[in-house]
Amino acid sequence: MAGTGVAAAVVLSACTGQQNADVGQSTQPATTTPAATTAAAPAQATTSPQVVKPVPAKDNACASATKAALEAALKADEKFSGALIVDGKGLQRIHCVAPWAFAHFTNEIDGGRILFTHRNGSWVPVNAGTGELCEKVPAATAKQICY
């Protein structure tokens, strides 16, 4: 009897093995679901721009056109810092339309104005004095800042 029990176990294991093979075959058509995964990929691609950080707009440069930043740029420039006398009030009435910033200053004589441009993440003085300073600035921008 023990022999028939072993034979029945072999037959049953063959049956369960066969059933597992059927399950494997039935999942093979399910392996065509990568097409479904590929179809889902464009949906993921549409969400990926939300993950990507936006490129900073040019106008963000104006956020950095602070009195301290422009005065530091002026002091760092040997040509302008040596030629201009700015009193203790420092730069005043700062106006900005990226990539340009314009500031006024006073001194014991008559004061003046300074034109800056934003290059490579830093402000750089371009022109200074009391005359026409905004020749290089586009006319529409000059009307907004150069006064």
Disulfide bonds with the S-S distance in Angstrom:
Cys62-Cys96 2.06
Cys134-Cys146 1.86
